[in-house]
């Protein structure tokens, strides 16, 4: 039985069914929409992806819904079904129908927790006003796009300058022509490039309140200014949905992430966990933290399926690789930033170079900025960390004559 139906859950379900065709495999999810590419939500809002079903379609244009999983995969997917509690003694999960409230208990031999994350909300006045959104599921993405399409949004404020915040700012400004502002608490981000692309950026500045009229958002207030807004996106990070695991007595980290071993078993060997809800080891720093990446979730789901089917497979961690797009720039990094490396006690330095990115035989041969971190007196260095154009996001990892990560292939994670 699998709790959670977005990335790691469906992957583990289908892997188990492929390896154990006679197994009875059930996915439950409290939402009505499952198995979608959450990283594509900004591109659906922008219109690059015209229909939300494209985020749920296979490469051969079949929508991954309950009927698809049953007919094509032999997996029972129960949507609109919320898990209430796990009884580890009797090995049952107590669930309820979100519409009718009907309750039942479903037995399991092996259980997979793929409960994902939930978005952080700033504890400020006005955070509950109509027009304040987080980017947490397809339903909210649909609501945002419909509001824009009706002409109700002329000014947007994005609180948070991470990947989701930047991608949403691009969707509003570049594709819809909405006046967009990003507020970022940290002292730096991609402000030069974003400003040149038409987005107002204020760093070292936090929202202190959101104000509205007649229940609808109208302004975002900071200690320095007041910004008009018809729409506010709160993109200030996520935290693991681990309440079920905690209530069941499973080991959870101080940050709330589910603790697993290299086979992705929890503190109960018959219960596995995968995806954004688990704690993942960084192979550079040696420390564990949350790693909310769809590509990692799919890899972890496959590993869970292998282990349930009796194929011993280990997941040692990741090195922090990612890439994303911001208007005309592509940003990529792996490992630790120079600042993070220094804070972790590495004897670290960095060098920035500019060089051609594509193969030389191509007519278009743009320059890219690369920053590499390294140990001046050791054998550890960063791989290339690139942004096409000016600026960069630094990274850090161990590099030796053998493959990265003590013989492991690096896990390259992406946002399209």
N, C-alpha and C positions, 0 to 999 in steps of 0.2 A: 504494500500500500504506500502511496506517495501523497504527501500533503504539500500542495503547491504546484501550479500548472503553467508556469511561464517559460523557464529555460531549463534549469537543472532537473526539475521534476519530469517533464516529458522526455528528456534525453535518457534519464535513468530508466524510466518505464519502458521505453522502446528498446533499449539495450537489453534489459532483462528478458523481455518477450522474445527478442531475436535469439538469445542464447538458451532460453528455457521456454520453448514454444507451448508447453503444457501448463505453464504457470498462470495463475489468475492474477492479473495486474490491474490495479485500480488507482486512478488519480482523482483527488478531490481538490476543489478550489472554490473559494467563496465568491469569486467573480464569475460573470457570464462569458467573458472573453479570455481565452487561454492561448498559450504557445505563440506569443508575438515577440517581435524584435523591439524591445523597449528603447534601444539606442536610436531607432529610427523615428521616434516621436517628434523631435524638432523638425524633421524633414517632411513629416505628414502635416504639421502645423503650417510650414512654409508653403506647401503645395507641390514640392518636389515629388512627394508621394501623394498621389491624388486621392486614394481611397484607403481607409484604415485596414481593409481586408488585405491589402498588399503587404502589410506588416505581419499578417498571419498566414500568408500563402506559402506553399512549397515552391520549389523551382519549376514545377510543372503546373502551377496555378491552381492547386487544390487548397481550399481553406482548411486550416488545422482547427477543426471544431470537434464536438463530441462524435459526430458521425464519421469523420475522417479517422479518428483514433480507433474507433471500434472496427470499421470496415477495412482500413488499410493496415492497421498495426495490431489489431486484436486486443487493444487496451480499452478498458472501460473508463471514460472520463465523466466525472460527476461534477458539473458546474453548479454554482449557487448553493454550494454545500460547505458549511463552515465547521472546522474542527474545534470542538470545545475543550476536550481533555484527552490525555493519553493515560490509559491504565496499564502500566508495565507488568503488573502481576498477572493479570488475565490476558494480556496482549490484545487489547481492543482499543479502538479510538471512538470516542463519543462525538457524534456529529449532529448538526441540525440543518434543516432546509431554511435558507435565509428568507424565503417568501412565506412559507406556511408555518415555520417554527416547529415542524415535526422533527422529533429526535429519534435516533437509532444508534446502535453500537456495531461497529464493523471490526471483525477480527483481522489480525495480521500475523504472519510468520516473521517477515522483515518489514520494517517501517523506514521510510525516507522522509526527512524533513527538508523541504525546499521552499521555505516560507519567505525568503527574500528580505527586503528592507522596507522601511517606511520613512518618508521624508521628515526632516526636522522642520519645525515651525518656530519662528522667533516668538518668545513670550512678550509681545508688545501689543499695545492697544490697537484695535482695528484689524488684527490678523484674521478675524472671522468674517470680515465684510464680503459681500457679494462682489466678485471680480478679483479676489485674491486666490491664486492657484499655486499648487505644487505640481511638478511633473512626475506623477507617481503611477499613472495607469492610462489606458487608452480612453477611458470615459472622460477624463479631464482634458485630454488632448482634443477629443471631439468637441467638447463644450467650448474650449478656447477658440478653435477654428471656426465654429459656427458663430460665435460672438463677433469675431473679426469679419467674417463674410457678410454679416448683417450690417456692417458699417458702424458698430458701436464702439470701436477702439481707434482713437487717433494718437494717444500717448500711452506708452508702456514703461514701467519701471521693473527692472530685473534686479532682485536683491541676491547677490552672490555672483562672483566672477569666475566660477569653475567651468568645467566643460559644458554642463547642461546650460548654465547661465549664458555663456558665450554663444552656444548654438541657438538658443531661443532668441537672443538679441539679434542674431543674423536673420533668423526666420522673420521676425517682426520688421526690421529695418530694411533689409535688402529685398525681400520678396513682396512685402505688403506696403512698404513705404510709411510705416508707423514711426513716429518720433520716439526713439528708445534711449533709455538711460540705464547704465549698470552701476549699482552701488556695491563696492567691495571693501570689506573690513580690513583686509591685508594691505600692506603699503605698495604692492606692485602687482601688475598683471600685464595683459597685452594692450595697455591703454593707447600707445602710439598708433598701432595698426587699427584698432577699433575706432579711435577718433577720426583717423583718415577715412574710414569706411562709413562715417556718418553717425556713429553711436557715441553719445556722451558718456564719459567714464569718470567716476569719482572714487578714488582709492583712499584708504585710511579713513573711511567714513561708513558709519553704520546707521541703519534706519532705527529711529527711536519710537515712531508711531505711524500708523496708517489711518488716515481720516477719510470719512465718507459723508455722503448726503443721501437721505432716504434709504439708508441701508446699503448703498453702493459706493465702492471705492472712488475717491476723487483726488487724494493727495498722499504722498509719502513724505514724512517729516524726518529730517536728520538734525543734529546739533548745528549744522552750518547753513541749511537751506530747506526749502519746501518745493517738492517736485509734483507737478500736475500729473495725474495718472488715471486712465480709464481701466487699466488692467495692470495687475501686479503679479509677477512670478517670484515665488520664494524658492530659491535654489541654494540652500545653505547646508547641504549635506544630507546624509541618510544614517539610519541606525538599523541594526538587525531586528527582525521580527523573531524574537526568541522567547516570547511569553509561554508558549506551549512547552518548550523544552525546560524552561525554568520550573514551571508548575509540575512537570513530571519528575523533577529531581535530577535532571541531566546537568552535567558540568557546563557552566557558562562563564566566559571571561568577565573581568571587572567592567569591560566596555559593553557587555551584553551580547557578545558573539558566541555562537555555539562552538565548543571546543571539540575537535576531532583528532584522530590519529592519522597516520599516513594512508590508511585504507579508508579514511573518511567515516570511520565508526565513531559514534559518540561514546560517552562513558557507559552506555548500555550496548553491548556488542551486537544486539539484534536491531538496533536503531542507527541508521546512517543519517548524515546531513551533508548538504551540498549547496553551492550557489552563494548568493550574497549574504546569507545569514551566518556563515561560518567564519571562523578565525583562520587566516591563511598566513603561513610563514614567509617572510621576505628572506630570500636566500643570500642577500647581500648583508643586511644588518643583523640577521638572525632573530629578529623580533617578529611577532605575529600581530596582525591587525585585520580589519575588514578590507575586502578587495572586490567591490561591486562592479564586476565586468561580465558582460554576457558571454564572451568567449571562454572565460575561466569557468563560468557556471556550466556551460555545455561540456567542457572537458571533465569537470568534476562529476557531472551526472553520468557520463560514460564510465568513469572509474568506479562509481558506486554500483552500476549495473554489472560490471565485471566481477566485483567482489561478491555480490549477492549470488551470482551464477557460479561461483567457485573458482574464478580466475584471479589469482592473487595479483593485485595491481596497486601500486603505490603512487601517491601524489605528494611530492616533497615541498612544493611551494612555487613561488613565482619571483621574478626580478623587477616587477614594476613597469613593464613595457606597455606603452599605449601610443596611439596616434589619433589626431582629430583635425578637423577643418575649421578655420575661422576666416570667413570671407575668402580672400584670395591667398590665404596662407595655409600651409600644412604644417602642423606641429607634431613632433614625435619625440619620445624620450624613453629611456630604460634605466632602471636602477634608481639610485638616490641622487637628488640634487646636491650641488656642492655644499649648500647650507646644511642639508640633512646629514651629509657625510661628516662634516665637521662636528655637528651636534652629537653624532654617534661615536665620536672619538677617533675617526680616521685621520691620518696625516694626509690631508687632501689638498689638491690645487686643481686649477682648471685652465684650459686654453680654448680660445674661440678662433675659428678659421672660416673663411668663405671659399667655397669651391663649387664647381658645376655639379648638378645633381644627376641629370639623365645621361645616357650614353652619348659619347661625343659625335656619333654619326647622325644624331637627330638635329634638325634645323633649329628648333627651339631648344635653347640650352641655358635655362635660368640659373642664377646663382642661389646657393643656399647657405645659411649660417649654421655652423656646427659648433657645438661646445662639448668638449670631452673632459671629464674629471679623471684625476689620476693620483696615485701615490708617488711623490717625488723620489722616495727611497725604497720603493717596493715593486712588486710585480702585478699590482692591481691597477686597472685603468677602466675608464668608461668606454663603451662603444660609441659610435657616432650618434649624436643627438641633434636632430635637424629641425630647422624651420626654414622653409623656402622664403627668401626675402630677409628682412632685417629682424634681429632679435632672435631669441631662442628660449627653450625651456631645458635647463641642464639635467643631466642624469649621471648615474654612477653604477658600475657593476664590476665584478672581478673578471679579468680576462687573462687566460692562460693559453699555452699552446694547444691544450685539448679543448673540447667544446665548453661553452659557458655553463656555469652552475655545477661544477663537479661532475661533468659528463652528461648533464641534462640539456636537452634543447630548451632554449628560452621560450617562455610562453608569451607570444605577441598578442596583445589585446587591442581592440580597436573600437573607435566610434566612426561610423562611415563618414 
